[in-house]
Amino acid sequence: MRAVFNVMSGLKAQLGLRITTVLSRAGREVARLYGVLDRLRAISPGGYYEELVVEDPLRPVSRIPGRVMTGSYDAVAIAPATANTVAKMAHGIADTLATQAFSMAGKSGTPVVVLPSDHSETVEAELPCTVDPEACKACQECQPELSCPQGAIYRLGDGTARIDLALCRGCEACVPLCPHGAISCWRKAVLRCRELDLTNVRALEAMPGVYVVRSEDELYEVLRRLLSG
């Protein structure tokens, strides 16, 4: 999520793009956790074709798929695309804004660039900000707890600290404040992808007008090529 934000921010600055950003409700929470949500207005400040849209299941009708259907966008980027979204796109299910946009792009001939989260046998994932319980010394006065702007750090009964992920906004302000280095953000974890998910990715690759990329660098290069003309 953080790397995709950097790609889109860079492309906007370099090419003078207007970007509409669409988030699912789960995507909004991921953007919050990874410190991206509060910066998205730099990409989509709210003007015409620069809206920041969060999907609302209670109001399923949106102008976005209609715009894609009429060819109003030069390209659609779905990044990162979860295994669930990839499966829906591969099997023609269009019940979310992302999958509806994908479906309409195929009908209008709009190129689609997809960065699946599960794209290879193994992938690296970033973890949100966490406290290492073994490194935490249960200090009498916990500076990260006192200084967290969201009040997301709390104590257990034994005095050790934890981060409430329902409140954390990924600002990293707490990391340098712990004298014991107990707090870290964006630690890497290696995950093994299911063959079913890889099969769905290959199905997308076979579709005309769909560009499947496997890294943020590829995402940047393909979008820059498509949008520079």
C-alpha positions in Angstrom: 0.0 0.0 0.0 2.8 2.5 0.9 4.8 1.7 -2.2 1.7 2.0 -4.4 1.0 5.4 -2.9 4.6 6.5 -3.8 4.2 5.3 -7.4 0.9 7.2 -7.9 2.3 10.3 -6.2 5.3 10.2 -8.4 3.3 9.7 -11.6 1.0 12.6 -10.7 3.9 15.0 -10.2 5.8 13.9 -13.3 2.9 13.6 -15.8 0.5 16.2 -14.3 -2.2 13.5 -13.9 -5.7 13.8 -12.5 -6.3 10.7 -10.4 -9.5 9.4 -8.9 -8.8 7.2 -5.9 -11.3 4.5 -4.9 -11.0 2.5 -1.7 -13.1 -0.3 -0.4 -14.0 -0.1 3.3 -11.3 -2.7 4.0 -8.9 -0.8 1.8 -9.6 2.4 3.8 -8.6 0.6 7.0 -5.4 -0.8 5.4 -4.5 2.7 4.1 -5.0 4.1 7.7 -2.9 1.4 9.3 0.0 1.9 6.8 0.1 5.7 7.2 -1.3 6.4 3.7 -4.9 7.5 4.4 -4.0 11.0 5.7 -1.8 11.6 2.6 -4.2 10.6 -0.1 -5.5 14.1 -0.6 -2.1 14.9 -2.1 -3.1 12.5 -5.0 -6.8 13.1 -5.1 -7.6 16.5 -3.6 -11.3 16.4 -4.4 -11.7 18.3 -7.7 -13.4 17.0 -10.8 -11.9 13.5 -11.6 -9.7 13.9 -8.5 -12.2 12.6 -6.0 -11.3 10.3 -3.1 -14.1 7.7 -3.0 -14.7 5.2 -0.2 -17.0 2.4 -1.2 -20.3 2.4 0.8 -22.3 -0.8 0.6 -25.4 1.1 1.7 -25.0 3.3 -1.4 -23.8 0.9 -4.1 -24.4 3.2 -7.0 -21.4 5.2 -8.0 -20.4 7.4 -11.0 -17.0 5.6 -11.3 -18.0 2.5 -13.2 -20.0 4.7 -15.6 -17.0 6.9 -16.3 -14.9 3.8 -17.1 -17.7 2.5 -19.3 -17.7 5.7 -21.4 -13.9 5.7 -21.7 -13.4 8.8 -19.6 -10.2 7.4 -18.0 -7.0 6.8 -19.8 -6.2 3.8 -17.6 -7.5 1.9 -14.5 -5.0 0.7 -11.9 -6.1 -1.8 -9.3 -3.3 -1.9 -6.9 -2.8 -3.7 -4.6 -5.5 -6.2 -5.7 -6.3 -8.8 -3.0 -6.7 -12.4 -3.9 -10.5 -12.0 -3.4 -10.6 -9.2 -5.9 -8.4 -11.0 -8.4 -10.7 -14.1 -8.1 -13.8 -12.0 -8.8 -12.2 -10.3 -11.8 -10.9 -13.6 -13.2 -14.4 -15.1 -13.0 -16.5 -12.2 -14.2 -18.0 -11.2 -10.8 -18.6 -7.4 -10.6 -20.1 -6.6 -7.2 -17.6 -4.0 -5.9 -16.4 -0.7 -7.3 -13.0 -2.2 -8.2 -14.5 -5.2 -10.0 -17.2 -3.1 -11.7 -14.5 -0.8 -13.0 -12.6 -3.8 -14.2 -15.6 -5.1 -16.1 -16.4 -1.8 -17.6 -12.8 -1.2 -18.7 -13.0 -4.4 -20.7 -16.2 -3.1 -22.4 -14.7 0.3 -23.2 -11.2 -0.8 -24.2 -9.6 1.0 -21.3 -6.3 -0.6 -20.3 -6.2 -2.0 -16.8 -3.1 -2.5 -14.7 -3.4 -5.0 -11.9 -0.8 -5.5 -9.1 -2.0 -8.7 -7.2 -1.0 -9.0 -3.6 -0.6 -12.8 -4.2 1.3 -13.0 -7.5 4.1 -15.5 -7.0 4.9 -18.7 -5.1 6.1 -16.6 -2.2 5.6 -12.8 -1.6 6.8 -10.3 1.0 4.2 -8.5 3.1 4.7 -5.5 5.4 3.3 -5.7 8.9 1.7 -2.7 10.6 3.3 -1.0 13.7 3.6 -3.5 16.5 5.2 -3.8 20.0 7.7 -6.7 20.5 6.5 -8.1 23.9 9.9 -9.5 24.7 11.7 -6.2 24.1 9.2 -4.1 26.0 10.4 -3.4 29.5 7.1 -2.1 30.9 8.6 1.2 31.8 6.9 3.1 34.6 6.5 6.1 32.2 6.0 5.0 28.6 6.8 7.8 26.2 5.2 6.2 23.2 2.0 5.8 25.2 2.1 9.4 26.4 2.9 10.8 23.0 0.8 8.8 20.5 -1.4 11.4 18.8 -4.2 8.8 18.3 -4.1 7.3 21.8 -3.5 4.0 20.2 -0.9 2.7 22.7 -2.2 1.1 25.8 -0.9 -1.1 28.7 -1.7 -4.7 29.7 -2.0 -5.7 33.4 1.7 -6.5 33.6 2.6 -3.0 32.3 3.8 -4.0 28.8 2.6 -1.9 25.9 0.5 -2.8 23.0 -0.8 -1.0 19.9 -4.6 -0.8 19.2 -4.7 -1.4 15.5 -8.3 0.0 15.4 -6.8 3.4 16.3 -3.3 3.4 14.8 -2.7 5.6 11.7 0.8 4.4 11.0 2.5 7.8 11.7 5.6 6.1 13.2 5.8 8.8 15.8 6.2 6.1 18.5 9.1 4.2 17.0 12.0 6.5 18.0 10.5 7.2 21.5 10.9 3.7 22.9 14.4 3.6 24.4 14.4 -0.2 24.1 13.5 -0.4 20.4 10.4 -2.4 21.2 8.2 -0.8 18.5 8.7 -1.4 14.8 6.7 -0.6 11.7 6.7 -2.3 8.3 8.5 -5.4 9.3 8.7 -7.9 6.5 6.9 -11.3 6.5 7.2 -14.0 3.8 4.0 -15.6 2.8 3.3 -18.6 0.6 0.5 -18.1 -2.0 -2.1 -20.7 -2.8 -2.0 -22.3 -6.3 -5.7 -21.3 -6.7 -4.7 -17.6 -6.4 -1.9 -18.0 -8.8 -4.2 -19.7 -11.3 -6.5 -16.6 -11.1 -3.6 -14.3 -11.7 -2.7 -16.3 -14.8 -6.3 -16.0 -16.0 -6.1 -12.2 -15.8 -2.8 -12.2 -17.7 -4.6 -13.9 -20.6 -7.2 -11.2 -20.9 -6.8 -8.5 -23.6 -6.1 -5.1 -22.3 -5.0 -6.3 -18.9 -1.5 -5.8 -17.7 -0.6 -7.8 -14.6 2.5 -6.5 -12.8 4.4 -8.1 -9.9 6.2 -5.2 -8.3 5.8 -1.5 -7.7 8.6 -0.7 -10.2 6.6 -2.6 -12.9 3.5 -0.8 -11.9 5.3 2.5 -12.4 6.8 1.6 -15.7 3.6 0.2 -17.3 1.4 3.2 -16.1 4.0 5.7 -17.3 4.1 4.1 -20.7 0.3 4.0 -21.0 -0.2 7.6 -19.8 2.7 9.3 -21.5 1.2 9.3 -24.9 
